[in-house]
């Protein structure tokens, strides 16, 4: 990321010009789903949030350097929120970030659909809303 992202964004900015709006997004953390696997999974989920923060800091710095607006998907998914809770159907009470990663991606879905880190329809709606906040509403 440190090497390739500035090259990519620099080339994109040069091709698009300084007046073209470019928007990117930071990332949610699909590894939060490990929380459901007991104590070891909970430790992995906690560690993954720290890594997610580091990756998103790199993304944000590169976006800022090249005038790219960043849709805050990380916070839309409450990625770092282990404090607030939600009740999962058949899964009891879990941290809000775990509930959202399971509700808004295919990460917690059983095979053959999951586990899959990509957003589902609800998740893509949350992502679209994060983009709308940085680029404005649809025309």
Biotite code that builds the C-alpha atoms (Angstrom):
import biotite.structure as struc

atoms = struc.array([
    struc.Atom([0.000, 0.000, 0.000], chain_id="A", res_id=1, res_name="UNK", atom_name="CA", element="C"),
    struc.Atom([2.760, 2.434, 0.872], chain_id="A", res_id=2, res_name="UNK", atom_name="CA", element="C"),
    struc.Atom([4.372, 1.964, -2.536], chain_id="A", res_id=3, res_name="UNK", atom_name="CA", element="C"),
    struc.Atom([1.615, 1.075, -4.971], chain_id="A", res_id=4, res_name="UNK", atom_name="CA", element="C"),
    struc.Atom([-1.249, 3.260, -3.786], chain_id="A", res_id=5, res_name="UNK", atom_name="CA", element="C"),
    struc.Atom([0.517, 6.600, -4.363], chain_id="A", res_id=6, res_name="UNK", atom_name="CA", element="C"),
    struc.Atom([1.539, 5.420, -7.830], chain_id="A", res_id=7, res_name="UNK", atom_name="CA", element="C"),
    struc.Atom([-2.006, 4.400, -8.673], chain_id="A", res_id=8, res_name="UNK", atom_name="CA", element="C"),
    struc.Atom([-3.658, 7.496, -7.244], chain_id="A", res_id=9, res_name="UNK", atom_name="CA", element="C"),
    struc.Atom([-1.042, 9.757, -8.814], chain_id="A", res_id=10, res_name="UNK", atom_name="CA", element="C"),
    struc.Atom([-1.651, 8.248, -12.238], chain_id="A", res_id=11, res_name="UNK", atom_name="CA", element="C"),
    struc.Atom([-5.410, 8.450, -11.750], chain_id="A", res_id=12, res_name="UNK", atom_name="CA", element="C"),
    struc.Atom([-5.229, 12.093, -10.677], chain_id="A", res_id=13, res_name="UNK", atom_name="CA", element="C"),
    struc.Atom([-2.996, 12.999, -13.645], chain_id="A", res_id=14, res_name="UNK", atom_name="CA", element="C"),
    struc.Atom([-5.357, 11.260, -16.059], chain_id="A", res_id=15, res_name="UNK", atom_name="CA", element="C"),
    struc.Atom([-8.496, 12.762, -14.555], chain_id="A", res_id=16, res_name="UNK", atom_name="CA", element="C"),
    struc.Atom([-7.141, 16.229, -13.914], chain_id="A", res_id=17, res_name="UNK", atom_name="CA", element="C"),
    struc.Atom([-7.253, 18.373, -10.787], chain_id="A", res_id=18, res_name="UNK", atom_name="CA", element="C"),
    struc.Atom([-10.934, 19.338, -11.088], chain_id="A", res_id=19, res_name="UNK", atom_name="CA", element="C"),
    struc.Atom([-12.347, 15.815, -11.360], chain_id="A", res_id=20, res_name="UNK", atom_name="CA", element="C"),
    struc.Atom([-13.943, 14.482, -8.205], chain_id="A", res_id=21, res_name="UNK", atom_name="CA", element="C"),
    struc.Atom([-12.431, 11.136, -7.227], chain_id="A", res_id=22, res_name="UNK", atom_name="CA", element="C"),
    struc.Atom([-13.807, 9.188, -4.293], chain_id="A", res_id=23, res_name="UNK", atom_name="CA", element="C"),
    struc.Atom([-12.493, 6.052, -2.631], chain_id="A", res_id=24, res_name="UNK", atom_name="CA", element="C"),
    struc.Atom([-13.425, 4.219, 0.535], chain_id="A", res_id=25, res_name="UNK", atom_name="CA", element="C"),
    struc.Atom([-11.728, 2.949, 3.622], chain_id="A", res_id=26, res_name="UNK", atom_name="CA", element="C"),
    struc.Atom([-12.368, -0.616, 4.703], chain_id="A", res_id=27, res_name="UNK", atom_name="CA", element="C"),
    struc.Atom([-14.545, -2.573, 7.081], chain_id="A", res_id=28, res_name="UNK", atom_name="CA", element="C"),
    struc.Atom([-12.996, -5.536, 8.899], chain_id="A", res_id=29, res_name="UNK", atom_name="CA", element="C"),
    struc.Atom([-14.309, -8.967, 7.839], chain_id="A", res_id=30, res_name="UNK", atom_name="CA", element="C"),
    struc.Atom([-12.090, -10.663, 10.430], chain_id="A", res_id=31, res_name="UNK", atom_name="CA", element="C"),
    struc.Atom([-14.489, -9.455, 13.131], chain_id="A", res_id=32, res_name="UNK", atom_name="CA", element="C"),
    struc.Atom([-16.551, -12.545, 12.324], chain_id="A", res_id=33, res_name="UNK", atom_name="CA", element="C"),
    struc.Atom([-13.912, -14.571, 14.173], chain_id="A", res_id=34, res_name="UNK", atom_name="CA", element="C"),
    struc.Atom([-15.409, -13.179, 17.369], chain_id="A", res_id=35, res_name="UNK", atom_name="CA", element="C"),
    struc.Atom([-18.112, -15.827, 17.076], chain_id="A", res_id=36, res_name="UNK", atom_name="CA", element="C"),
    struc.Atom([-15.498, -18.610, 17.361], chain_id="A", res_id=37, res_name="UNK", atom_name="CA", element="C"),
    struc.Atom([-14.832, -18.242, 21.093], chain_id="A", res_id=38, res_name="UNK", atom_name="CA", element="C"),
    struc.Atom([-11.932, -16.778, 23.060], chain_id="A", res_id=39, res_name="UNK", atom_name="CA", element="C"),
    struc.Atom([-9.261, -17.289, 20.394], chain_id="A", res_id=40, res_name="UNK", atom_name="CA", element="C"),
    struc.Atom([-11.501, -15.794, 17.734], chain_id="A", res_id=41, res_name="UNK", atom_name="CA", element="C"),
    struc.Atom([-12.282, -12.848, 19.982], chain_id="A", res_id=42, res_name="UNK", atom_name="CA", element="C"),
    struc.Atom([-8.579, -12.148, 20.428], chain_id="A", res_id=43, res_name="UNK", atom_name="CA", element="C"),
    struc.Atom([-8.103, -12.341, 16.651], chain_id="A", res_id=44, res_name="UNK", atom_name="CA", element="C"),
    struc.Atom([-11.043, -9.985, 16.081], chain_id="A", res_id=45, res_name="UNK", atom_name="CA", element="C"),
    struc.Atom([-9.584, -7.447, 18.514], chain_id="A", res_id=46, res_name="UNK", atom_name="CA", element="C"),
    struc.Atom([-6.164, -7.638, 16.859], chain_id="A", res_id=47, res_name="UNK", atom_name="CA", element="C"),
    struc.Atom([-7.694, -7.314, 13.410], chain_id="A", res_id=48, res_name="UNK", atom_name="CA", element="C"),
    struc.Atom([-9.298, -3.982, 14.328], chain_id="A", res_id=49, res_name="UNK", atom_name="CA", element="C"),
    struc.Atom([-5.861, -2.555, 15.099], chain_id="A", res_id=50, res_name="UNK", atom_name="CA", element="C"),
    struc.Atom([-4.565, -3.767, 11.735], chain_id="A", res_id=51, res_name="UNK", atom_name="CA", element="C"),
    struc.Atom([-7.657, -2.370, 10.016], chain_id="A", res_id=52, res_name="UNK", atom_name="CA", element="C"),
    struc.Atom([-6.937, 1.030, 11.587], chain_id="A", res_id=53, res_name="UNK", atom_name="CA", element="C"),
    struc.Atom([-3.368, 0.956, 10.247], chain_id="A", res_id=54, res_name="UNK", atom_name="CA", element="C"),
    struc.Atom([-4.475, 0.024, 6.734], chain_id="A", res_id=55, res_name="UNK", atom_name="CA", element="C"),
    struc.Atom([-7.156, 2.705, 6.755], chain_id="A", res_id=56, res_name="UNK", atom_name="CA", element="C"),
    struc.Atom([-4.652, 5.313, 7.946], chain_id="A", res_id=57, res_name="UNK", atom_name="CA", element="C"),
    struc.Atom([-2.505, 4.510, 4.892], chain_id="A", res_id=58, res_name="UNK", atom_name="CA", element="C"),
    struc.Atom([-5.525, 4.735, 2.610], chain_id="A", res_id=59, res_name="UNK", atom_name="CA", element="C"),
    struc.Atom([-6.629, 8.037, 4.124], chain_id="A", res_id=60, res_name="UNK", atom_name="CA", element="C"),
    struc.Atom([-3.177, 9.617, 3.874], chain_id="A", res_id=61, res_name="UNK", atom_name="CA", element="C"),
    struc.Atom([-2.832, 8.618, 0.217], chain_id="A", res_id=62, res_name="UNK", atom_name="CA", element="C"),
    struc.Atom([-6.347, 9.843, -0.579], chain_id="A", res_id=63, res_name="UNK", atom_name="CA", element="C"),
    struc.Atom([-5.633, 13.187, 1.060], chain_id="A", res_id=64, res_name="UNK", atom_name="CA", element="C"),
    struc.Atom([-2.319, 13.617, -0.764], chain_id="A", res_id=65, res_name="UNK", atom_name="CA", element="C"),
    struc.Atom([-4.036, 13.238, -4.148], chain_id="A", res_id=66, res_name="UNK", atom_name="CA", element="C"),
    struc.Atom([-7.257, 15.098, -3.372], chain_id="A", res_id=67, res_name="UNK", atom_name="CA", element="C"),
    struc.Atom([-9.383, 11.963, -3.217], chain_id="A", res_id=68, res_name="UNK", atom_name="CA", element="C"),
    struc.Atom([-12.447, 12.038, -0.969], chain_id="A", res_id=69, res_name="UNK", atom_name="CA", element="C"),
    struc.Atom([-12.715, 9.081, 1.383], chain_id="A", res_id=70, res_name="UNK", atom_name="CA", element="C"),
    struc.Atom([-16.051, 7.427, 2.109], chain_id="A", res_id=71, res_name="UNK", atom_name="CA", element="C"),
    struc.Atom([-15.887, 6.375, 5.758], chain_id="A", res_id=72, res_name="UNK", atom_name="CA", element="C"),
    struc.Atom([-17.081, 2.798, 5.464], chain_id="A", res_id=73, res_name="UNK", atom_name="CA", element="C"),
    struc.Atom([-15.021, 1.755, 8.501], chain_id="A", res_id=74, res_name="UNK", atom_name="CA", element="C"),
    struc.Atom([-17.105, 3.898, 10.829], chain_id="A", res_id=75, res_name="UNK", atom_name="CA", element="C"),
    struc.Atom([-20.351, 3.210, 8.984], chain_id="A", res_id=76, res_name="UNK", atom_name="CA", element="C"),
    struc.Atom([-19.789, -0.461, 9.856], chain_id="A", res_id=77, res_name="UNK", atom_name="CA", element="C"),
    struc.Atom([-18.836, 0.513, 13.456], chain_id="A", res_id=78, res_name="UNK", atom_name="CA", element="C"),
    struc.Atom([-15.637, -1.457, 12.948], chain_id="A", res_id=79, res_name="UNK", atom_name="CA", element="C"),
    struc.Atom([-13.978, -0.462, 16.226], chain_id="A", res_id=80, res_name="UNK", atom_name="CA", element="C"),
    struc.Atom([-17.118, -0.590, 18.397], chain_id="A", res_id=81, res_name="UNK", atom_name="CA", element="C"),
    struc.Atom([-16.844, -3.532, 20.770], chain_id="A", res_id=82, res_name="UNK", atom_name="CA", element="C"),
    struc.Atom([-18.782, -1.575, 23.449], chain_id="A", res_id=83, res_name="UNK", atom_name="CA", element="C"),
    struc.Atom([-22.280, -1.259, 22.005], chain_id="A", res_id=84, res_name="UNK", atom_name="CA", element="C"),
    struc.Atom([-24.112, -4.539, 21.507], chain_id="A", res_id=85, res_name="UNK", atom_name="CA", element="C"),
    struc.Atom([-26.762, -6.117, 19.329], chain_id="A", res_id=86, res_name="UNK", atom_name="CA", element="C"),
    struc.Atom([-28.712, -9.351, 19.489], chain_id="A", res_id=87, res_name="UNK", atom_name="CA", element="C"),
    struc.Atom([-28.051, -11.812, 16.672], chain_id="A", res_id=88, res_name="UNK", atom_name="CA", element="C"),
    struc.Atom([-30.819, -14.220, 15.681], chain_id="A", res_id=89, res_name="UNK", atom_name="CA", element="C"),
    struc.Atom([-29.807, -17.494, 17.274], chain_id="A", res_id=90, res_name="UNK", atom_name="CA", element="C"),
    struc.Atom([-26.450, -16.039, 18.304], chain_id="A", res_id=91, res_name="UNK", atom_name="CA", element="C"),
    struc.Atom([-27.108, -14.096, 21.471], chain_id="A", res_id=92, res_name="UNK", atom_name="CA", element="C"),
    struc.Atom([-25.671, -10.697, 22.285], chain_id="A", res_id=93, res_name="UNK", atom_name="CA", element="C"),
    struc.Atom([-22.543, -9.652, 20.386], chain_id="A", res_id=94, res_name="UNK", atom_name="CA", element="C"),
    struc.Atom([-20.624, -6.407, 19.948], chain_id="A", res_id=95, res_name="UNK", atom_name="CA", element="C"),
    struc.Atom([-22.174, -4.031, 17.403], chain_id="A", res_id=96, res_name="UNK", atom_name="CA", element="C"),
    struc.Atom([-19.208, -4.347, 15.021], chain_id="A", res_id=97, res_name="UNK", atom_name="CA", element="C"),
    struc.Atom([-19.589, -8.135, 14.937], chain_id="A", res_id=98, res_name="UNK", atom_name="CA", element="C"),
    struc.Atom([-23.331, -7.885, 14.326], chain_id="A", res_id=99, res_name="UNK", atom_name="CA", element="C"),
    struc.Atom([-22.820, -5.422, 11.489], chain_id="A", res_id=100, res_name="UNK", atom_name="CA", element="C"),
    struc.Atom([-20.100, -7.431, 9.755], chain_id="A", res_id=101, res_name="UNK", atom_name="CA", element="C"),
    struc.Atom([-22.354, -10.492, 9.922], chain_id="A", res_id=102, res_name="UNK", atom_name="CA", element="C"),
    struc.Atom([-25.470, -8.566, 8.861], chain_id="A", res_id=103, res_name="UNK", atom_name="CA", element="C"),
    struc.Atom([-23.904, -6.496, 6.076], chain_id="A", res_id=104, res_name="UNK", atom_name="CA", element="C"),
    struc.Atom([-21.512, -9.013, 4.482], chain_id="A", res_id=105, res_name="UNK", atom_name="CA", element="C"),
    struc.Atom([-21.545, -12.716, 3.657], chain_id="A", res_id=106, res_name="UNK", atom_name="CA", element="C"),
    struc.Atom([-18.711, -13.335, 6.160], chain_id="A", res_id=107, res_name="UNK", atom_name="CA", element="C"),
    struc.Atom([-20.881, -15.223, 8.658], chain_id="A", res_id=108, res_name="UNK", atom_name="CA", element="C"),
    struc.Atom([-23.080, -16.909, 6.065], chain_id="A", res_id=109, res_name="UNK", atom_name="CA", element="C"),
    struc.Atom([-22.873, -20.690, 5.761], chain_id="A", res_id=110, res_name="UNK", atom_name="CA", element="C"),
    struc.Atom([-21.585, -22.400, 2.631], chain_id="A", res_id=111, res_name="UNK", atom_name="CA", element="C"),
    struc.Atom([-22.113, -22.290, -0.252], chain_id="A", res_id=112, res_name="UNK", atom_name="CA", element="C"),
    struc.Atom([-22.815, -18.516, -0.006], chain_id="A", res_id=113, res_name="UNK", atom_name="CA", element="C"),
    struc.Atom([-20.262, -17.809, 2.719], chain_id="A", res_id=114, res_name="UNK", atom_name="CA", element="C"),
    struc.Atom([-18.030, -17.257, 4.280], chain_id="A", res_id=115, res_name="UNK", atom_name="CA", element="C"),
    struc.Atom([-17.416, -14.411, 1.839], chain_id="A", res_id=116, res_name="UNK", atom_name="CA", element="C"),
    struc.Atom([-15.951, -11.031, 2.811], chain_id="A", res_id=117, res_name="UNK", atom_name="CA", element="C"),
    struc.Atom([-17.972, -9.065, 0.268], chain_id="A", res_id=118, res_name="UNK", atom_name="CA", element="C"),
    struc.Atom([-20.924, -6.903, 1.221], chain_id="A", res_id=119, res_name="UNK", atom_name="CA", element="C"),
    struc.Atom([-24.471, -8.109, 0.714], chain_id="A", res_id=120, res_name="UNK", atom_name="CA", element="C"),
    struc.Atom([-27.323, -5.870, -0.431], chain_id="A", res_id=121, res_name="UNK", atom_name="CA", element="C"),
    struc.Atom([-27.692, -4.221, 2.982], chain_id="A", res_id=122, res_name="UNK", atom_name="CA", element="C"),
    struc.Atom([-23.941, -3.681, 3.219], chain_id="A", res_id=123, res_name="UNK", atom_name="CA", element="C"),
    struc.Atom([-23.753, -2.128, -0.228], chain_id="A", res_id=124, res_name="UNK", atom_name="CA", element="C"),
    struc.Atom([-26.511, 0.267, 0.806], chain_id="A", res_id=125, res_name="UNK", atom_name="CA", element="C"),
    struc.Atom([-24.418, 1.329, 3.816], chain_id="A", res_id=126, res_name="UNK", atom_name="CA", element="C"),
    struc.Atom([-21.365, 1.738, 1.569], chain_id="A", res_id=127, res_name="UNK", atom_name="CA", element="C"),
    struc.Atom([-23.366, 3.781, -0.951], chain_id="A", res_id=128, res_name="UNK", atom_name="CA", element="C"),
    struc.Atom([-24.592, 6.054, 1.841], chain_id="A", res_id=129, res_name="UNK", atom_name="CA", element="C"),
    struc.Atom([-20.988, 6.596, 2.968], chain_id="A", res_id=130, res_name="UNK", atom_name="CA", element="C"),
    struc.Atom([-20.081, 7.630, -0.582], chain_id="A", res_id=131, res_name="UNK", atom_name="CA", element="C"),
    struc.Atom([-23.118, 9.882, -0.777], chain_id="A", res_id=132, res_name="UNK", atom_name="CA", element="C"),
    struc.Atom([-21.906, 11.708, 2.348], chain_id="A", res_id=133, res_name="UNK", atom_name="CA", element="C"),
    struc.Atom([-18.634, 12.647, 0.601], chain_id="A", res_id=134, res_name="UNK", atom_name="CA", element="C"),
    struc.Atom([-19.823, 13.255, -2.962], chain_id="A", res_id=135, res_name="UNK", atom_name="CA", element="C"),
    struc.Atom([-23.391, 14.427, -2.496], chain_id="A", res_id=136, res_name="UNK", atom_name="CA", element="C"),
    struc.Atom([-26.751, 12.919, -3.434], chain_id="A", res_id=137, res_name="UNK", atom_name="CA", element="C"),
    struc.Atom([-27.619, 11.371, -6.755], chain_id="A", res_id=138, res_name="UNK", atom_name="CA", element="C"),
    struc.Atom([-28.780, 13.688, -9.500], chain_id="A", res_id=139, res_name="UNK", atom_name="CA", element="C"),
])
